[in-house]
Amino acid sequence: MLLVAVASFTLLQSMVIPVLGQLAISYDTDQATVSWVLTSYLLAASVATPLLGRLGDVVGKQRMLVVTLVALSVGSLLAALAPSIGWLIAARVVQGAGGGVLPLSFGIIRDEFPRAKVNGALSIVASLAAVGFGIGIVVAGPIVDTLGFHWLFWLPMLVTALAAAATLLWIPRSRATGPARLPLLPAVLLAGWLVAVLLGVSQGNTWGWTSPVVLGLMVGGVALMVLWIWLEHRVRTPLIDMAMMRRRGVWTTNVVSACVGFGLFASFGFLPQFLQTPSEAGYGFDATIAESGWFLLPSAMASFAVGFLTARLVRGLGARVVVTSGALMTAVAFALLALSHDEAWQIYAWTTLQGLGSGLVFSSLAGVVIASVPAHQTGVASGMNANIRTIGGSLGSAVMTGVVVGHVTATGLPSEAGYTIGFLVLAGAMVVAAVAAVVMPDIHDQPDDERPDDADSREAVDADPALRAA
């Protein structure tokens, strides 16, 4: 059931990307407006992911997972029935509550699985979360061609409704592991700065990076973030424990997540456009929506398959080696994609390498985060990690858009140089991820339930007064 829940959420992130143009035609609107179908979902998910993860720690993860899946199902139903673009955007906001699926699933695995199987389960679920973005782009074309774009929402609605019922019936009721009080003001400030920053980043290329609205959002977002951090240090029960965020196993994985999200979202968002470019532009493959999706299938499959091996690799080599190697593999793949992309076999080869690399990274990070915090912080720590990946993805998409749109030929098509520079930028982001991975704790296995251990254990105890007192 956890795999179904995670798959539904991640697929909904990306299935609409290839059909945004068709949605603009169907709802008689412009490209700027239809882009909110994606933006609204990412904004809602960015707010919901850490908050629902924290609520799961407070009231029980199984209960909150049911609520999250019901919201995802209702949002999908509203989207399938949407008579207007405004209705569809509002439905996508409701769907964004599905962001809580990731931290809640990670927490349930830690609470309910035998210790020996925790790392393997975390790796598989994390790999599915990573691969779902690519699979969504692959399956969107055939679904739309066969059934129509409304079925991009009907199918997830049916699946998530069944998953909610199955979760209620078969997943054990989780005990609350965190403080019973949920601080309201820190939650409002967290939502405020996330929305402001992400909205400014996602719309910067449309509204203008120097426009008063974008500058106001960015400055306001940073101010709210500073106020939020200040308040979190002073309230009796913080929403996000700042001492937890400073642990080496947490901040390093957050940096890696941001960089990998930067590369993954941007590459999956723009590689289909590159493939669909008419060959008379001097590059491109004249691919249809469905054909460009098939180019990404080996990457998605490689990313998912490697998740079954990651736990064994981490036990043998350590998380530091696995994550660093995966980040460097992905950097090489993006560099090769930038410099060598004339033949179909090259696209398949480099994207498969990218899938292997990103799969190694994503399937390892959840274990490192969870091994670095006590059980009562599992939901919020993994939720913030997933959220930082979304922030990185939004920033990556905005940067890639700026680079590609900034190199347009007289025909109106982006030049090949724009894509070359863009993919080299993504390679650079992955090098930064590898540098951060080098200094992460070298965790080899999942710790006991209440005790962060391995290289991060002494740091975790020193940083947390409650653990030190214990």
NUNU-825544 format. One record per residue (C-alpha): residue number from 1; residue in one letter; x, y, z. Coordinates in steps of 0.1 Angstrom, whole numbers, padded with zeros to 4 digits. Example, Ala and Ser with C-alpha at 12.3 -4.5 7.8 and 13.67 -1.06 7.14 Angstrom:
! NUNU-825544
@seq->1, type->a, east->0123, north->-0045, up->0078 .
@seq->2, type->s, east->0137, north->-0011, up->0071 .
END
This chain:
! NUNU-825544
@seq->1, type->m, east->0000, north->0000, up->0000 .
@seq->2, type->l, east->0029, north->0024, up->0007 .
@seq->3, type->l, east->0043, north->0018, up->-0028 .
@seq->4, type->v, east->0009, north->0025, up->-0043 .
@seq->5, type->a, east->0005, north->0057, up->-0023 .
@seq->6, type->v, east->0040, north->0070, up->-0031 .
@seq->7, type->a, east->0036, north->0061, up->-0068 .
@seq->8, type->s, east->0002, north->0080, up->-0071 .
@seq->9, type->f, east->0017, north->0111, up->-0056 .
@seq->10, type->t, east->0049, north->0112, up->-0077 .
@seq->11, type->l, east->0030, north->0104, up->-0109 .
@seq->12, type->l, east->0007, north->0133, up->-0104 .
@seq->13, type->q, east->0037, north->0156, up->-0101 .
@seq->14, type->s, east->0047, north->0151, up->-0137 .
@seq->15, type->m, east->0019, north->0136, up->-0158 .
@seq->16, type->v, east->0005, north->0170, up->-0166 .
@seq->17, type->i, east->0039, north->0184, up->-0179 .
@seq->18, type->p, east->0037, north->0169, up->-0215 .
@seq->19, type->v, east->0000, north->0180, up->-0219 .
@seq->20, type->l, east->0001, north->0215, up->-0206 .
@seq->21, type->g, east->-0002, north->0228, up->-0242 .
@seq->22, type->q, east->-0033, north->0206, up->-0248 .
@seq->23, type->l, east->-0048, north->0218, up->-0215 .
@seq->24, type->a, east->-0044, north->0254, up->-0227 .
@seq->25, type->i, east->-0063, north->0246, up->-0259 .
@seq->26, type->s, east->-0090, north->0226, up->-0241 .
@seq->27, type->y, east->-0097, north->0253, up->-0215 .
@seq->28, type->d, east->-0092, north->0282, up->-0240 .
@seq->29, type->t, east->-0064, north->0299, up->-0219 .
@seq->30, type->d, east->-0029, north->0310, up->-0224 .
@seq->31, type->q, east->0004, north->0293, up->-0215 .
@seq->32, type->a, east->0011, north->0315, up->-0185 .
@seq->33, type->t, east->-0022, north->0306, up->-0169 .
@seq->34, type->v, east->-0020, north->0269, up->-0177 .
@seq->35, type->s, east->0014, north->0267, up->-0161 .
@seq->36, type->w, east->-0004, north->0272, up->-0127 .
@seq->37, type->v, east->-0017, north->0236, up->-0131 .
@seq->38, type->l, east->0019, north->0225, up->-0122 .
@seq->39, type->t, east->0029, north->0255, up->-0100 .
@seq->40, type->s, east->-0002, north->0253, up->-0077 .
@seq->41, type->y, east->0005, north->0216, up->-0072 .
@seq->42, type->l, east->0041, north->0221, up->-0062 .
@seq->43, type->l, east->0033, north->0250, up->-0039 .
@seq->44, type->a, east->0006, north->0230, up->-0021 .
@seq->45, type->a, east->0029, north->0200, up->-0018 .
@seq->46, type->s, east->0058, north->0222, up->-0005 .
@seq->47, type->v, east->0036, north->0234, up->0024 .
@seq->48, type->a, east->0018, north->0201, up->0031 .
@seq->49, type->t, east->0049, north->0178, up->0031 .
@seq->50, type->p, east->0066, north->0190, up->0063 .
@seq->51, type->l, east->0033, north->0199, up->0081 .
@seq->52, type->l, east->0017, north->0165, up->0075 .
@seq->53, type->g, east->0049, north->0148, up->0084 .
@seq->54, type->r, east->0049, north->0167, up->0117 .
@seq->55, type->l, east->0012, north->0159, up->0123 .
@seq->56, type->g, east->0020, north->0122, up->0117 .
@seq->57, type->d, east->0045, north->0124, up->0145 .
@seq->58, type->v, east->0019, north->0140, up->0167 .
@seq->59, type->v, east->-0013, north->0120, up->0161 .
@seq->60, type->g, east->-0001, north->0088, up->0144 .
@seq->61, type->k, east->0013, north->0082, up->0109 .
@seq->62, type->q, east->-0013, north->0057, up->0098 .
@seq->63, type->r, east->-0042, north->0080, up->0105 .
@seq->64, type->m, east->-0026, north->0109, up->0087 .
@seq->65, type->l, east->-0017, north->0087, up->0057 .
@seq->66, type->v, east->-0054, north->0078, up->0053 .
@seq->67, type->v, east->-0063, north->0115, up->0055 .
@seq->68, type->t, east->-0036, north->0124, up->0029 .
@seq->69, type->l, east->-0047, north->0097, up->0005 .
@seq->70, type->v, east->-0084, north->0107, up->0008 .
@seq->71, type->a, east->-0073, north->0143, up->0000 .
@seq->72, type->l, east->-0053, north->0131, up->-0030 .
@seq->73, type->s, east->-0083, north->0111, up->-0042 .
@seq->74, type->v, east->-0108, north->0140, up->-0037 .
@seq->75, type->g, east->-0084, north->0164, up->-0055 .
@seq->76, type->s, east->-0081, north->0139, up->-0084 .
@seq->77, type->l, east->-0119, north->0136, up->-0087 .
@seq->78, type->l, east->-0122, north->0174, up->-0087 .
@seq->79, type->a, east->-0095, north->0177, up->-0114 .
@seq->80, type->a, east->-0112, north->0150, up->-0136 .
@seq->81, type->l, east->-0145, north->0169, up->-0134 .
@seq->82, type->a, east->-0130, north->0204, up->-0138 .
@seq->83, type->p, east->-0152, north->0225, up->-0162 .
@seq->84, type->s, east->-0127, north->0254, up->-0162 .
@seq->85, type->i, east->-0090, north->0261, up->-0158 .
@seq->86, type->g, east->-0096, north->0279, up->-0124 .
@seq->87, type->w, east->-0114, north->0248, up->-0111 .
@seq->88, type->l, east->-0085, north->0226, up->-0123 .
@seq->89, type->i, east->-0059, north->0248, up->-0106 .
@seq->90, type->a, east->-0079, north->0246, up->-0073 .
@seq->91, type->a, east->-0082, north->0209, up->-0076 .
@seq->92, type->r, east->-0044, north->0206, up->-0080 .
@seq->93, type->v, east->-0040, north->0225, up->-0048 .
@seq->94, type->v, east->-0061, north->0198, up->-0030 .
@seq->95, type->q, east->-0040, north->0171, up->-0047 .
@seq->96, type->g, east->-0008, north->0188, up->-0033 .
@seq->97, type->a, east->-0018, north->0175, up->0001 .
@seq->98, type->g, east->-0004, north->0142, up->-0012 .
@seq->99, type->g, east->0030, north->0155, up->-0004 .
@seq->100, type->g, east->0025, north->0141, up->0031 .
@seq->101, type->v, east->0027, north->0106, up->0016 .
@seq->102, type->l, east->0065, north->0105, up->0015 .
@seq->103, type->p, east->0074, north->0114, up->0052 .
@seq->104, type->l, east->0044, north->0094, up->0065 .
@seq->105, type->s, east->0054, north->0063, up->0045 .
@seq->106, type->f, east->0090, north->0066, up->0057 .
@seq->107, type->g, east->0078, north->0069, up->0093 .
@seq->108, type->i, east->0056, north->0039, up->0090 .
@seq->109, type->i, east->0084, north->0018, up->0076 .
@seq->110, type->r, east->0106, north->0028, up->0106 .
@seq->111, type->d, east->0079, north->0021, up->0131 .
@seq->112, type->e, east->0064, north->-0011, up->0117 .
@seq->113, type->f, east->0091, north->-0030, up->0097 .
@seq->114, type->p, east->0116, north->-0054, up->0113 .
@seq->115, type->r, east->0149, north->-0037, up->0118 .
@seq->116, type->a, east->0167, north->-0059, up->0093 .
@seq->117, type->k, east->0142, north->-0049, up->0065 .
@seq->118, type->v, east->0140, north->-0011, up->0072 .
@seq->119, type->n, east->0168, north->0000, up->0050 .
@seq->120, type->g, east->0157, north->-0021, up->0020 .
@seq->121, type->a, east->0121, north->-0009, up->0023 .
@seq->122, type->l, east->0133, north->0027, up->0026 .
@seq->123, type->s, east->0154, north->0023, up->-0005 .
@seq->124, type->i, east->0126, north->0009, up->-0026 .
@seq->125, type->v, east->0101, north->0035, up->-0016 .
@seq->126, type->a, east->0126, north->0063, up->-0021 .
@seq->127, type->s, east->0135, north->0050, up->-0055 .
@seq->128, type->l, east->0099, north->0049, up->-0065 .
@seq->129, type->a, east->0095, north->0085, up->-0053 .
@seq->130, type->a, east->0124, north->0095, up->-0076 .
@seq->131, type->v, east->0114, north->0074, up->-0106 .
@seq->132, type->g, east->0077, north->0084, up->-0105 .
@seq->133, type->f, east->0085, north->0118, up->-0119 .
@seq->134, type->g, east->0100, north->0102, up->-0151 .
@seq->135, type->i, east->0073, north->0075, up->-0154 .
@seq->136, type->g, east->0046, north->0102, up->-0152 .
@seq->137, type->i, east->0060, north->0118, up->-0184 .
@seq->138, type->v, east->0063, north->0084, up->-0200 .
@seq->139, type->v, east->0027, north->0073, up->-0194 .
@seq->140, type->a, east->0010, north->0106, up->-0200 .
@seq->141, type->g, east->0012, north->0104, up->-0238 .
@seq->142, type->p, east->-0004, north->0069, up->-0242 .
@seq->143, type->i, east->-0031, north->0078, up->-0216 .
@seq->144, type->v, east->-0041, north->0110, up->-0233 .
@seq->145, type->d, east->-0039, north->0095, up->-0268 .
@seq->146, type->t, east->-0061, north->0065, up->-0258 .
@seq->147, type->l, east->-0085, north->0079, up->-0232 .
@seq->148, type->g, east->-0082, north->0117, up->-0231 .
@seq->149, type->f, east->-0065, north->0140, up->-0206 .
@seq->150, type->h, east->-0092, north->0136, up->-0180 .
@seq->151, type->w, east->-0080, north->0101, up->-0173 .
@seq->152, type->l, east->-0047, north->0115, up->-0160 .
@seq->153, type->f, east->-0069, north->0123, up->-0129 .
@seq->154, type->w, east->-0095, north->0095, up->-0130 .
@seq->155, type->l, east->-0069, north->0067, up->-0128 .
@seq->156, type->p, east->-0051, north->0082, up->-0097 .
@seq->157, type->m, east->-0084, north->0089, up->-0081 .
@seq->158, type->l, east->-0094, north->0052, up->-0083 .
@seq->159, type->v, east->-0060, north->0040, up->-0071 .
@seq->160, type->t, east->-0056, north->0064, up->-0042 .
@seq->161, type->a, east->-0092, north->0057, up->-0030 .
@seq->162, type->l, east->-0084, north->0020, up->-0029 .
@seq->163, type->a, east->-0051, north->0027, up->-0012 .
@seq->164, type->a, east->-0068, north->0048, up->0015 .
@seq->165, type->a, east->-0092, north->0019, up->0022 .
@seq->166, type->a, east->-0064, north->-0006, up->0023 .
@seq->167, type->t, east->-0043, north->0016, up->0046 .
@seq->168, type->l, east->-0072, north->0019, up->0070 .
@seq->169, type->l, east->-0078, north->-0018, up->0071 .
@seq->170, type->w, east->-0043, north->-0034, up->0069 .
@seq->171, type->i, east->-0016, north->-0010, up->0081 .
@seq->172, type->p, east->-0014, north->-0010, up->0119 .
@seq->173, type->r, east->-0025, north->0021, up->0138 .
@seq->174, type->s, east->0006, north->0041, up->0146 .
@seq->175, type->r, east->0013, north->0054, up->0180 .
@seq->176, type->a, east->0020, north->0091, up->0184 .
@seq->177, type->t, east->0058, north->0096, up->0188 .
@seq->178, type->g, east->0061, north->0134, up->0191 .
@seq->179, type->p, east->0048, north->0162, up->0215 .
@seq->180, type->a, east->0010, north->0164, up->0215 .
@seq->181, type->r, east->0010, north->0202, up->0208 .
@seq->182, type->l, east->0014, north->0215, up->0172 .
@seq->183, type->p, east->0026, north->0251, up->0172 .
@seq->184, type->l, east->0004, north->0272, up->0150 .
@seq->185, type->l, east->0025, north->0304, up->0144 .
@seq->186, type->p, east->0056, north->0285, up->0133 .
@seq->187, type->a, east->0034, north->0265, up->0109 .
@seq->188, type->v, east->0019, north->0297, up->0094 .
@seq->189, type->l, east->0054, north->0313, up->0090 .
@seq->190, type->l, east->0068, north->0281, up->0074 .
@seq->191, type->a, east->0039, north->0280, up->0049 .
@seq->192, type->g, east->0043, north->0317, up->0042 .
@seq->193, type->w, east->0080, north->0317, up->0034 .
@seq->194, type->l, east->0077, north->0285, up->0013 .
@seq->195, type->v, east->0049, north->0299, up->-0008 .
@seq->196, type->a, east->0066, north->0333, up->-0013 .
@seq->197, type->v, east->0100, north->0319, up->-0023 .
@seq->198, type->l, east->0087, north->0291, up->-0045 .
@seq->199, type->l, east->0061, north->0314, up->-0062 .
@seq->200, type->g, east->0089, north->0339, up->-0069 .
@seq->201, type->v, east->0112, north->0313, up->-0083 .
@seq->202, type->s, east->0086, north->0295, up->-0104 .
@seq->203, type->q, east->0072, north->0326, up->-0119 .
@seq->204, type->g, east->0104, north->0346, up->-0122 .
@seq->205, type->n, east->0108, north->0339, up->-0159 .
@seq->206, type->t, east->0072, north->0348, up->-0166 .
@seq->207, type->w, east->0068, north->0379, up->-0145 .
@seq->208, type->g, east->0104, north->0391, up->-0148 .
@seq->209, type->w, east->0132, north->0385, up->-0122 .
@seq->210, type->t, east->0134, north->0423, up->-0115 .
@seq->211, type->s, east->0097, north->0429, up->-0114 .
@seq->212, type->p, east->0084, north->0444, up->-0082 .
@seq->213, type->v, east->0061, north->0414, up->-0076 .
@seq->214, type->v, east->0090, north->0388, up->-0079 .
@seq->215, type->l, east->0114, north->0409, up->-0059 .
@seq->216, type->g, east->0087, north->0415, up->-0032 .
@seq->217, type->l, east->0080, north->0378, up->-0030 .
@seq->218, type->m, east->0117, north->0369, up->-0027 .
@seq->219, type->v, east->0125, north->0396, up->-0001 .
@seq->220, type->g, east->0093, north->0388, up->0018 .
@seq->221, type->g, east->0100, north->0351, up->0017 .
@seq->222, type->v, east->0135, north->0355, up->0031 .
@seq->223, type->a, east->0122, north->0379, up->0058 .
@seq->224, type->l, east->0095, north->0353, up->0069 .
@seq->225, type->m, east->0121, north->0326, up->0068 .
@seq->226, type->v, east->0144, north->0345, up->0092 .
@seq->227, type->l, east->0115, north->0352, up->0115 .
@seq->228, type->w, east->0105, north->0316, up->0114 .
@seq->229, type->i, east->0140, north->0304, up->0123 .
@seq->230, type->w, east->0141, north->0330, up->0151 .
@seq->231, type->l, east->0107, north->0318, up->0165 .
@seq->232, type->e, east->0116, north->0281, up->0163 .
@seq->233, type->h, east->0145, north->0287, up->0186 .
@seq->234, type->r, east->0123, north->0303, up->0212 .
@seq->235, type->v, east->0090, north->0284, up->0213 .
@seq->236, type->r, east->0086, north->0256, up->0239 .
@seq->237, type->t, east->0075, north->0230, up->0212 .
@seq->238, type->p, east->0090, north->0239, up->0178 .
@seq->239, type->l, east->0075, north->0228, up->0146 .
@seq->240, type->i, east->0109, north->0220, up->0131 .
@seq->241, type->d, east->0137, north->0214, up->0156 .
@seq->242, type->m, east->0166, north->0237, up->0145 .
@seq->243, type->a, east->0191, north->0215, up->0164 .
@seq->244, type->m, east->0179, north->0186, up->0143 .
@seq->245, type->m, east->0184, north->0206, up->0111 .
@seq->246, type->r, east->0220, north->0212, up->0121 .
@seq->247, type->r, east->0229, north->0176, up->0125 .
@seq->248, type->r, east->0254, north->0165, up->0099 .
@seq->249, type->g, east->0233, north->0136, up->0087 .
@seq->250, type->v, east->0204, north->0160, up->0081 .
@seq->251, type->w, east->0219, north->0191, up->0066 .
@seq->252, type->t, east->0242, north->0172, up->0042 .
@seq->253, type->t, east->0213, north->0151, up->0029 .
@seq->254, type->n, east->0193, north->0183, up->0025 .
@seq->255, type->v, east->0220, north->0198, up->0004 .
@seq->256, type->v, east->0222, north->0167, up->-0017 .
@seq->257, type->s, east->0184, north->0166, up->-0021 .
@seq->258, type->a, east->0183, north->0202, up->-0032 .
@seq->259, type->c, east->0210, north->0196, up->-0059 .
@seq->260, type->v, east->0195, north->0163, up->-0072 .
@seq->261, type->g, east->0160, north->0179, up->-0073 .
@seq->262, type->f, east->0175, north->0208, up->-0092 .
@seq->263, type->g, east->0189, north->0184, up->-0118 .
@seq->264, type->l, east->0161, north->0158, up->-0120 .
@seq->265, type->f, east->0131, north->0182, up->-0123 .
@seq->266, type->a, east->0149, north->0203, up->-0149 .
@seq->267, type->s, east->0161, north->0174, up->-0170 .
@seq->268, type->f, east->0128, north->0156, up->-0171 .
@seq->269, type->g, east->0110, north->0189, up->-0177 .
@seq->270, type->f, east->0132, north->0200, up->-0207 .
@seq->271, type->l, east->0146, north->0168, up->-0222 .
@seq->272, type->p, east->0111, north->0160, up->-0238 .
@seq->273, type->q, east->0112, north->0195, up->-0253 .
@seq->274, type->f, east->0146, north->0188, up->-0267 .
@seq->275, type->l, east->0135, north->0155, up->-0282 .
@seq->276, type->q, east->0103, north->0170, up->-0297 .
@seq->277, type->t, east->0123, north->0198, up->-0315 .
@seq->278, type->p, east->0120, north->0195, up->-0353 .
@seq->279, type->s, east->0152, north->0181, up->-0368 .
@seq->280, type->e, east->0155, north->0211, up->-0392 .
@seq->281, type->a, east->0166, north->0231, up->-0362 .
@seq->282, type->g, east->0199, north->0213, up->-0364 .
@seq->283, type->y, east->0192, north->0190, up->-0334 .
@seq->284, type->g, east->0162, north->0172, up->-0320 .
@seq->285, type->f, east->0144, north->0140, up->-0330 .
@seq->286, type->d, east->0109, north->0152, up->-0342 .
@seq->287, type->a, east->0095, north->0131, up->-0314 .
@seq->288, type->t, east->0058, north->0131, up->-0304 .
@seq->289, type->i, east->0047, north->0135, up->-0268 .
@seq->290, type->a, east->0045, north->0097, up->-0264 .
@seq->291, type->e, east->0078, north->0090, up->-0282 .
@seq->292, type->s, east->0097, north->0115, up->-0261 .
@seq->293, type->g, east->0083, north->0098, up->-0230 .
@seq->294, type->w, east->0097, north->0064, up->-0242 .
@seq->295, type->f, east->0131, north->0079, up->-0244 .
@seq->296, type->l, east->0130, north->0084, up->-0206 .
@seq->297, type->l, east->0117, north->0049, up->-0198 .
@seq->298, type->p, east->0152, north->0032, up->-0194 .
@seq->299, type->s, east->0162, north->0060, up->-0170 .
@seq->300, type->a, east->0131, north->0055, up->-0149 .
@seq->301, type->m, east->0135, north->0018, up->-0149 .
@seq->302, type->a, east->0172, north->0019, up->-0140 .
@seq->303, type->s, east->0165, north->0043, up->-0111 .
@seq->304, type->f, east->0138, north->0020, up->-0097 .
@seq->305, type->a, east->0158, north->-0012, up->-0102 .
@seq->306, type->v, east->0188, north->0001, up->-0083 .
@seq->307, type->g, east->0167, north->0007, up->-0053 .
@seq->308, type->f, east->0165, north->-0030, up->-0047 .
@seq->309, type->l, east->0203, north->-0031, up->-0044 .
@seq->310, type->t, east->0210, north->0001, up->-0025 .
@seq->311, type->a, east->0205, north->-0013, up->0010 .
@seq->312, type->r, east->0230, north->-0040, up->0004 .
@seq->313, type->l, east->0255, north->-0015, up->-0011 .
@seq->314, type->v, east->0250, north->0009, up->0019 .
@seq->315, type->r, east->0257, north->-0020, up->0043 .
@seq->316, type->g, east->0288, north->-0030, up->0025 .
@seq->317, type->l, east->0302, north->0004, up->0013 .
@seq->318, type->g, east->0285, north->0030, up->0035 .
@seq->319, type->a, east->0261, north->0057, up->0026 .
@seq->320, type->r, east->0288, north->0082, up->0019 .
@seq->321, type->v, east->0304, north->0061, up->-0009 .
@seq->322, type->v, east->0270, north->0052, up->-0024 .
@seq->323, type->v, east->0256, north->0087, up->-0025 .
@seq->324, type->t, east->0289, north->0103, up->-0037 .
@seq->325, type->s, east->0292, north->0077, up->-0065 .
@seq->326, type->g, east->0256, north->0082, up->-0075 .
@seq->327, type->a, east->0259, north->0120, up->-0076 .
@seq->328, type->l, east->0291, north->0118, up->-0097 .
@seq->329, type->m, east->0275, north->0093, up->-0121 .
@seq->330, type->t, east->0246, north->0117, up->-0126 .
@seq->331, type->a, east->0270, north->0146, up->-0132 .
@seq->332, type->v, east->0288, north->0127, up->-0159 .
@seq->333, type->a, east->0255, north->0117, up->-0175 .
@seq->334, type->f, east->0244, north->0154, up->-0177 .
@seq->335, type->a, east->0278, north->0164, up->-0191 .
@seq->336, type->l, east->0276, north->0137, up->-0218 .
@seq->337, type->l, east->0240, north->0147, up->-0226 .
@seq->338, type->a, east->0252, north->0183, up->-0231 .
@seq->339, type->l, east->0281, north->0174, up->-0253 .
@seq->340, type->s, east->0269, north->0143, up->-0272 .
@seq->341, type->h, east->0232, north->0141, up->-0282 .
@seq->342, type->d, east->0231, north->0135, up->-0319 .
@seq->343, type->e, east->0220, north->0099, up->-0319 .
@seq->344, type->a, east->0191, north->0081, up->-0302 .
@seq->345, type->w, east->0215, north->0056, up->-0286 .
@seq->346, type->q, east->0233, north->0084, up->-0269 .
@seq->347, type->i, east->0202, north->0097, up->-0254 .
@seq->348, type->y, east->0192, north->0062, up->-0241 .
@seq->349, type->a, east->0228, north->0056, up->-0228 .
@seq->350, type->w, east->0233, north->0089, up->-0210 .
@seq->351, type->t, east->0198, north->0090, up->-0195 .
@seq->352, type->t, east->0201, north->0054, up->-0183 .
@seq->353, type->l, east->0234, north->0064, up->-0166 .
@seq->354, type->q, east->0216, north->0093, up->-0150 .
@seq->355, type->g, east->0188, north->0070, up->-0138 .
@seq->356, type->l, east->0213, north->0047, up->-0121 .
@seq->357, type->g, east->0231, north->0076, up->-0105 .
@seq->358, type->s, east->0200, north->0094, up->-0092 .
@seq->359, type->g, east->0185, north->0061, up->-0081 .
@seq->360, type->l, east->0216, north->0054, up->-0059 .
@seq->361, type->v, east->0213, north->0089, up->-0044 .
@seq->362, type->f, east->0175, north->0090, up->-0037 .
@seq->363, type->s, east->0173, north->0055, up->-0024 .
@seq->364, type->s, east->0201, north->0061, up->0001 .
@seq->365, type->l, east->0191, north->0096, up->0014 .
@seq->366, type->a, east->0160, north->0085, up->0034 .
@seq->367, type->g, east->0180, north->0060, up->0054 .
@seq->368, type->v, east->0206, north->0086, up->0062 .
@seq->369, type->v, east->0180, north->0111, up->0074 .
@seq->370, type->i, east->0161, north->0086, up->0095 .
@seq->371, type->a, east->0193, north->0071, up->0110 .
@seq->372, type->s, east->0203, north->0106, up->0121 .
@seq->373, type->v, east->0172, north->0115, up->0141 .
@seq->374, type->p, east->0152, north->0099, up->0169 .
@seq->375, type->a, east->0119, north->0082, up->0161 .
@seq->376, type->h, east->0097, north->0111, up->0172 .
@seq->377, type->q, east->0114, north->0133, up->0145 .
@seq->378, type->t, east->0112, north->0108, up->0116 .
@seq->379, type->g, east->0082, north->0124, up->0099 .
@seq->380, type->v, east->0093, north->0160, up->0101 .
@seq->381, type->a, east->0129, north->0153, up->0092 .
@seq->382, type->s, east->0120, north->0132, up->0061 .
@seq->383, type->g, east->0093, north->0157, up->0052 .
@seq->384, type->m, east->0117, north->0186, up->0052 .
@seq->385, type->n, east->0141, north->0166, up->0031 .
@seq->386, type->a, east->0115, north->0159, up->0005 .
@seq->387, type->n, east->0104, north->0195, up->0006 .
@seq->388, type->i, east->0139, north->0208, up->0000 .
@seq->389, type->r, east->0141, north->0185, up->-0030 .
@seq->390, type->t, east->0109, north->0202, up->-0044 .
@seq->391, type->i, east->0125, north->0237, up->-0037 .
@seq->392, type->g, east->0156, north->0226, up->-0056 .
@seq->393, type->g, east->0135, north->0212, up->-0084 .
@seq->394, type->s, east->0116, north->0245, up->-0088 .
@seq->395, type->l, east->0148, north->0264, up->-0088 .
@seq->396, type->g, east->0163, north->0240, up->-0114 .
@seq->397, type->s, east->0133, north->0244, up->-0137 .
@seq->398, type->a, east->0135, north->0282, up->-0134 .
@seq->399, type->v, east->0172, north->0283, up->-0142 .
@seq->400, type->m, east->0169, north->0258, up->-0171 .
@seq->401, type->t, east->0140, north->0279, up->-0185 .
@seq->402, type->g, east->0161, north->0311, up->-0182 .
@seq->403, type->v, east->0190, north->0295, up->-0200 .
@seq->404, type->v, east->0170, north->0278, up->-0228 .
@seq->405, type->v, east->0147, north->0307, up->-0234 .
@seq->406, type->g, east->0177, north->0330, up->-0234 .
@seq->407, type->h, east->0191, north->0313, up->-0265 .
@seq->408, type->v, east->0164, north->0315, up->-0291 .
@seq->409, type->t, east->0170, north->0314, up->-0329 .
@seq->410, type->a, east->0152, north->0335, up->-0355 .
@seq->411, type->t, east->0128, north->0306, up->-0360 .
@seq->412, type->g, east->0115, north->0310, up->-0325 .
@seq->413, type->l, east->0130, north->0277, up->-0314 .
@seq->414, type->p, east->0156, north->0274, up->-0286 .
@seq->415, type->s, east->0191, north->0270, up->-0300 .
@seq->416, type->e, east->0212, north->0239, up->-0294 .
@seq->417, type->a, east->0236, north->0260, up->-0273 .
@seq->418, type->g, east->0209, north->0268, up->-0248 .
@seq->419, type->y, east->0203, north->0231, up->-0241 .
@seq->420, type->t, east->0241, north->0224, up->-0240 .
@seq->421, type->i, east->0247, north->0252, up->-0214 .
@seq->422, type->g, east->0216, north->0241, up->-0194 .
@seq->423, type->f, east->0227, north->0205, up->-0191 .
@seq->424, type->l, east->0262, north->0216, up->-0181 .
@seq->425, type->v, east->0247, north->0237, up->-0154 .
@seq->426, type->l, east->0228, north->0206, up->-0141 .
@seq->427, type->a, east->0261, north->0186, up->-0142 .
@seq->428, type->g, east->0276, north->0214, up->-0120 .
@seq->429, type->a, east->0247, north->0211, up->-0095 .
@seq->430, type->m, east->0255, north->0173, up->-0092 .
@seq->431, type->v, east->0291, north->0180, up->-0085 .
@seq->432, type->v, east->0280, north->0202, up->-0056 .
@seq->433, type->a, east->0258, north->0173, up->-0044 .
@seq->434, type->a, east->0289, north->0150, up->-0045 .
@seq->435, type->v, east->0309, north->0175, up->-0024 .
@seq->436, type->a, east->0281, north->0176, up->0002 .
@seq->437, type->a, east->0279, north->0138, up->0002 .
@seq->438, type->v, east->0316, north->0134, up->0010 .
@seq->439, type->v, east->0310, north->0150, up->0044 .
@seq->440, type->m, east->0278, north->0132, up->0053 .
@seq->441, type->p, east->0281, north->0106, up->0081 .
@seq->442, type->d, east->0291, north->0072, up->0068 .
@seq->443, type->i, east->0261, north->0052, up->0080 .
@seq->444, type->h, east->0260, north->0015, up->0071 .
@seq->445, type->d, east->0227, north->0004, up->0086 .
@seq->446, type->q, east->0194, north->0016, up->0101 .
@seq->447, type->p, east->0198, north->0024, up->0138 .
@seq->448, type->d, east->0176, north->0012, up->0167 .
@seq->449, type->d, east->0142, north->0030, up->0170 .
@seq->450, type->e, east->0150, north->0057, up->0195 .
@seq->451, type->r, east->0187, north->0061, up->0190 .
@seq->452, type->p, east->0207, north->0078, up->0162 .
@seq->453, type->d, east->0240, north->0060, up->0159 .
@seq->454, type->d, east->0271, north->0054, up->0138 .
@seq->455, type->a, east->0291, north->0085, up->0129 .
@seq->456, type->d, east->0262, north->0108, up->0137 .
@seq->457, type->s, east->0252, north->0095, up->0171 .
@seq->458, type->r, east->0275, north->0116, up->0193 .
@seq->459, type->e, east->0267, north->0147, up->0173 .
@seq->460, type->a, east->0229, north->0140, up->0176 .
@seq->461, type->v, east->0231, north->0135, up->0213 .
@seq->462, type->d, east->0251, north->0166, up->0219 .
@seq->463, type->a, east->0227, north->0187, up->0198 .
@seq->464, type->d, east->0195, north->0175, up->0214 .
@seq->465, type->p, east->0191, north->0183, up->0252 .
@seq->466, type->a, east->0165, north->0157, up->0256 .
@seq->467, type->l, east->0187, north->0129, up->0243 .
@seq->468, type->r, east->0217, north->0143, up->0264 .
@seq->469, type->a, east->0196, north->0142, up->0295 .
@seq->470, type->a, east->0185, north->0106, up->0287 .
END
